[in-house]
Amino acid sequence: MLEVLFSDSEKGSMKVAKNYKVKNMLSGAVSYIGKKPTKAELEKHFEGQAVGGSSQDVVNIGFSLDIGDVSGEIDGNERQNVFREMWGRFEVDNKEQEQFFQNQRKDMEKLLSAAKDGMPIRIWKSAAPYSTCGFHFVCNLLRNINCNISVVSLPRYNPISEDEILEYSHWGEVAAGKFYQFLSFEKQLTNIEKRIISDHWHDLVVENAPLRAILNGKLTSVPENFYDFIIMNNLPDSDFIMAKFIGKLLGEYRLGISDSWYALRIDKMIEENKLIVVENKNPSHPYGKVLRKV
């Protein structure tokens, strides 16, 4: 069984989940804030089960396809330029960038090889735009390959007791030891479903919009300012630090879009004089500016 996920963090969690053992987690380094938890509290925190299989049978199709040009090769110049723009404020050198794209290509080829060899494929998708786009892309990639595909769709809410529920926006928020709890949601993907989803991805590629978002449950092409109303509606009247503001948006809206996209749109608003930079309070931090709305 080859597990397919759509970000590096999700891939890392699944690799642990495949052979999850509580004792391994407890024997590792554990950090905490405040009072040291008891042994019983730690055991409860890390309780879980393994998904099963080999940790090597996990791939990340993490091309962040909700953002930018998708008209060319999936790791061609157009896509690489999208990532370079997203990474612009971070210290990511050319070697690291090249390694990132090599890893992406390697995982995609691993997926294709597994499908052609008859290995069952299990896709873990969520309603986050990058994940839904990745799912559509994979269906298109495997369109003409006769293979067994199943899908585990992340529910928005997971009840854990009569009085408590957990809310998820993407698989990166699920602890490695908890993935097994969602195996009951696994469903087979039929060939006709694969073709329909593949056709829809083809249409989105032809449209080649700056963004793709979920509207009324459907993946849809949208303009690059689609999320700007969220930024504008939440701007404080007083000066604010960019990092804290982006963190607030990520925490409150939980749309599965990246901090980097919010930062790019805020930079655009600075260019358009909708926001002004009061000071660069922490030049070493990518979001260290103090801003003020005009």
Residue pairs with C-beta under 8 A, 6 or more apart in sequence:
1 52
1 53
1 57
1 119
1 120
1 121
1 122
2 57
2 58
2 59
2 110
2 111
2 114
2 119
2 120
2 121
2 122
3 14
3 18
3 51
3 53
3 57
3 58
3 59
3 122
3 124
4 59
4 61
4 111
4 121
4 122
4 123
4 124
4 138
5 11
5 14
5 58
5 59
5 60
5 61
5 62
5 124
5 171
6 60
6 61
6 62
6 124
6 125
6 130
6 131
6 134
6 135
6 171
7 60
7 62
7 130
7 131
7 170
7 171
7 172
8 60
8 62
9 172
10 60
10 124
10 170
10 171
10 172
11 58
11 59
11 60
11 62
13 171
13 172
13 174
13 175
13 176
13 179
14 51
14 58
14 124
14 171
14 176
14 179
15 55
15 58
16 55
16 176
17 48
17 50
17 51
17 176
17 177
17 179
17 180
18 50
18 51
18 52
18 53
18 54
18 55
18 57
18 58
19 50
19 54
19 55
20 48
20 49
20 50
20 51
20 176
20 177
20 179
20 180
21 50
22 43
22 46
22 47
22 48
22 177
25 46
25 177
26 42
26 43
26 46
30 42
37 45
46 177
47 177
48 175
48 176
48 177
48 178
48 180
49 177
49 180
50 180
51 179
51 180
51 183
57 114
57 119
59 107
59 108
59 110
59 111
60 103
60 104
60 107
61 104
61 107
61 108
61 111
61 134
61 137
61 138
62 104
62 107
62 130
62 134
63 74
63 75
63 79
63 104
63 134
63 137
64 82
64 83
64 86
64 130
64 258
65 130
65 133
65 134
65 136
65 137
65 212
66 129
66 130
66 132
66 133
66 211
66 212
66 213
66 257
67 82
67 86
67 130
67 210
67 211
67 258
67 261
68 78
68 79
68 81
68 82
68 85
68 210
69 78
69 79
69 81
69 82
69 208
70 78
70 79
70 204
70 205
70 208
71 78
71 205
71 208
72 78
72 79
73 79
74 104
74 108
74 137
75 101
75 104
75 105
80 97
80 101
83 97
83 100
83 101
84 97
85 264
86 258
86 260
86 261
86 264
87 97
87 260
89 260
89 263
89 286
89 287
90 286
108 141
111 121
111 138
111 141
111 142
112 141
112 142
112 145
114 121
115 121
115 142
115 145
115 147
116 145
116 147
118 147
118 148
119 147
120 147
120 148
120 149
120 150
121 142
121 147
121 148
121 149
121 150
122 149
122 150
122 151
122 152
122 186
123 135
123 138
123 149
123 150
123 151
123 152
123 189
124 151
124 152
124 154
124 171
124 179
125 131
125 132
125 134
125 135
125 151
125 152
125 153
125 154
126 132
126 153
126 154
126 168
126 169
126 170
126 171
126 256
127 154
127 156
127 169
127 214
127 256
128 169
128 170
128 255
128 256
128 257
129 211
129 212
129 213
129 214
129 219
129 255
129 256
129 257
130 170
130 256
130 257
130 258
131 170
131 171
131 256
132 214
132 219
133 201
133 204
133 212
133 219
135 151
135 197
136 197
136 198
136 200
136 201
136 204
136 219
137 201
139 149
139 189
139 194
139 197
139 198
139 201
140 197
140 198
140 201
140 202
142 149
142 194
143 194
143 195
143 198
146 191
148 188
149 188
149 189
149 194
150 186
150 187
150 188
150 189
151 186
151 187
151 188
151 189
152 182
152 183
152 185
152 186
152 187
153 185
153 187
154 168
154 170
154 171
154 174
154 182
154 185
155 168
155 182
155 185
156 167
156 168
156 169
157 165
157 166
157 167
157 168
158 165
158 166
158 167
158 168
158 181
158 182
159 165
160 166
167 254
168 174
169 254
169 255
169 256
170 256
174 182
200 219
204 212
204 219
204 221
207 221
208 221
209 221
209 222
209 223
210 222
210 223
210 224
211 221
211 222
211 223
211 224
211 226
211 227
212 219
212 220
212 221
212 222
213 219
213 220
213 222
213 226
213 227
214 220
215 222
224 265
225 265
227 255
227 257
227 261
227 262
227 265
228 265
228 269
230 249
230 253
231 249
231 262
231 265
231 266
231 269
232 274
234 245
234 248
234 249
234 252
235 245
235 275
235 293
236 245
236 293
237 293
238 292
239 278
239 290
239 291
239 292
240 290
240 291
240 292
241 281
241 287
241 288
241 289
241 290
241 291
242 263
242 266
242 287
242 288
242 289
242 290
242 291
243 285
243 287
243 288
245 266
245 291
246 259
246 262
246 263
246 266
246 287
247 259
249 262
250 259
250 262
259 287
263 286
263 287
266 275
266 291
269 275
270 276
270 277
270 291
273 294
274 293
274 294
275 291
275 292
275 293
275 294
276 291
276 292
276 294
277 289
277 290
277 291
278 289
278 290
278 291
278 292
279 289
279 290
280 288
280 289
280 290
281 288
281 289
281 290
282 288
